[in-house]
């Protein structure tokens, strides 16, 4: 598939897979990467033969969140984060986050915006905004609370805990724990991949 600004894209029939591909920096996100992801999600979710979109990472981490140099230069408060999570949330197809490792900070935005989340047993989820002095993206806080309830959302955002995969699954933050997150995501996407696009979109709209 095409590799563009550290985002790799490939297709397996009706399934599109976007991979954060900056392994040497734990897939830390730059503004360029966020723009590329937004564009790819919007484009792929409009393609008539795509039914499922999977977001994953290369290497041992899903993403360390904002690139630190970029964050210092203003990325932490950039609207691009909200644009990306909105693009994922509004996709009229089944969206699945395959967490190949830890997801931190702003990278949780696209994860929370997905319909389903599969993680490896060693994955941790944390959003260190209290310690760093930034606000979380507004939609991230709302989606987190909708998934896990206000108290657990406050544990992550206000107490700054690193939630382990098994606790995250019990909390409803992730749906499955699998040794191979991508294989687990493909399995969860199989029914939608075999359905008509309109049917996938109609069921998602009902929920």
C-alpha positions in Angstrom: 0.0 0.0 0.0 0.8 3.6 -0.3 2.9 5.1 2.5 2.5 8.8 3.0 4.0 10.8 5.8 4.4 7.9 8.2 0.9 6.5 7.6 0.8 3.2 5.8 -2.4 2.2 4.0 -3.5 -1.2 2.7 -6.6 -3.1 1.7 -7.8 -6.6 2.3 -10.9 -6.7 0.1 -13.6 -4.7 1.9 -11.3 -4.0 4.8 -9.1 -0.9 4.9 -6.1 -0.9 7.3 -4.4 2.3 8.3 -1.1 1.9 10.3 0.7 4.5 12.3 4.2 3.9 10.9 6.8 5.9 12.9 8.1 3.0 14.9 11.4 4.7 15.9 9.3 7.4 17.8 6.7 5.0 19.2 4.3 6.3 16.5 4.2 9.8 18.1 1.9 12.0 16.1 2.8 15.1 14.2 0.3 17.5 12.7 1.2 16.1 9.2 0.3 12.6 10.4 -3.0 13.7 11.8 -3.9 15.5 8.6 -2.9 12.4 6.5 -5.0 10.2 8.8 -8.1 12.5 8.6 -7.8 12.6 4.8 -7.4 8.8 4.6 -10.3 8.1 7.0 -12.6 10.5 5.1 -11.6 9.1 1.7 -11.8 5.4 2.6 -15.1 5.7 4.5 -16.6 7.2 1.3 -15.4 4.4 -0.9 -18.3 2.2 -2.1 -16.5 -1.1 -1.5 -15.1 -0.4 2.0 -17.1 -1.9 4.8 -14.6 -2.0 7.7 -11.8 0.4 8.7 -9.0 -0.7 11.1 -6.6 1.6 12.8 -3.4 0.1 14.2 0.3 0.9 14.8 3.7 -0.5 13.8 6.0 -2.0 16.4 5.4 -2.3 20.1 3.3 0.8 20.7 0.0 2.0 19.2 1.0 5.6 19.8 2.8 7.7 22.4 0.4 10.6 21.6 1.6 14.0 20.4 5.1 14.3 19.3 6.8 16.3 22.1 8.4 18.9 19.9 5.2 19.4 18.0 3.2 19.6 21.3 5.5 22.3 22.5 5.0 24.1 19.2 1.2 24.2 19.8 0.0 20.8 18.5 -1.6 19.9 21.9 -4.3 22.5 21.3 -4.6 22.1 17.6 -8.1 21.4 16.1 -6.7 18.7 13.9 -7.2 16.1 16.8 -10.9 16.9 16.8 -11.1 16.7 13.0 -9.6 13.2 13.0 -11.8 11.8 15.8 -14.9 13.3 14.1 -13.9 11.7 10.7 -13.6 8.3 12.5 -16.9 8.8 14.4 -18.8 9.9 11.4 -17.6 7.0 9.1 -20.7 5.1 8.0 -18.8 1.8 8.2 -17.5 -0.4 11.1 -14.4 1.2 12.6 -12.1 -0.9 14.8 -8.9 0.1 16.8 -6.4 -2.7 16.9 -4.1 -1.7 19.7 -0.8 -3.4 19.1 0.5 -1.8 22.3 0.1 1.3 24.5 -2.1 4.2 23.4 -1.4 7.5 25.2 -2.6 11.0 25.2 -4.2 12.5 22.1 -3.8 9.2 20.2 -6.8 7.9 22.3 -9.0 10.3 20.4 -9.2 8.2 17.3 -9.4 5.0 19.5 -12.4 6.3 21.5 -14.1 7.4 18.2 -13.9 3.8 16.8 -16.9 1.5 17.1 -14.8 -1.3 18.7 -11.4 -1.7 20.3 -9.1 -4.8 20.5 -5.9 -4.7 22.4 -2.9 -6.9 23.1 -2.5 -8.0 26.8 0.4 -5.7 27.4 -1.3 -2.5 26.2 -1.9 0.3 28.6 -4.1 3.3 28.0 -3.4 6.7 29.6 -4.0 10.4 29.0 -1.6 12.4 31.1 -3.3 15.8 30.7 -3.4 16.6 34.4 0.3 16.2 34.8 1.1 18.0 31.5 -1.2 21.0 32.1 -3.2 20.5 28.8 -6.9 20.0 28.5 -8.0 16.8 26.8 -9.8 17.2 23.5 -13.5 18.0 24.3 -14.9 15.0 22.3 -12.3 12.6 23.9 -13.6 13.5 27.4 -17.2 13.0 26.3 -16.6 9.7 24.5 -14.5 8.4 27.3 -17.2 9.1 29.9 -19.8 7.6 27.6 -17.8 4.3 27.4 -16.6 3.9 31.0 -18.8 6.3 33.1 -17.7 9.6 34.7 -15.7 8.1 37.7 -13.5 6.0 35.5 -13.1 8.8 33.0 -11.9 11.0 36.0 -9.5 8.2 37.1 -7.9 8.4 33.7 -8.0 12.2 33.1 -7.8 13.6 36.6 -6.0 10.9 38.7 -3.8 10.1 35.7 -3.8 6.4 36.0 -2.4 4.1 33.4 -5.1 1.6 32.8 -3.9 -2.0 32.0 -5.6 -3.9 29.3 -7.6 -6.3 31.6 -8.9 -3.4 33.7 -9.7 -1.5 30.5 -11.7 -4.5 29.2 -13.7 -4.8 32.5 -14.4 -1.0 32.3 -15.7 -1.2 28.8 -12.8 0.9 27.4 -11.7 -2.1 25.2 -13.8 -4.9 23.9 -11.4 -7.8 23.4 -7.9 -8.7 24.5 -6.0 -10.7 21.8 -2.4 -11.7 21.4 -2.6 -10.5 17.8 -4.8 -7.3 17.9 -5.0 -7.0 14.1 -6.2 -10.6 13.7 -8.7 -10.0 16.4 -9.9 -6.9 14.7 -10.2 -8.7 11.4 -12.3 -11.4 13.1 -14.7 -8.8 14.6 -15.0 -7.1 11.2 -15.8 -10.3 9.3 -19.6 -10.1 9.5 -19.6 -6.4 8.4 -17.1 -7.1 5.6 -19.5 -9.7 4.2 -22.5 -7.4 4.3 -23.7 -4.6 2.1 -22.3 -1.2 2.8 -25.8 0.3 3.3 -26.7 -2.5 5.8 -23.5 -1.7 7.9 -24.3 2.0 7.8 -28.0 1.5 8.7 -27.2 -0.7 11.8 -24.5 1.8 13.0 -27.0 4.6 12.6 -29.6 2.8 14.7 -27.1 2.3 17.5 
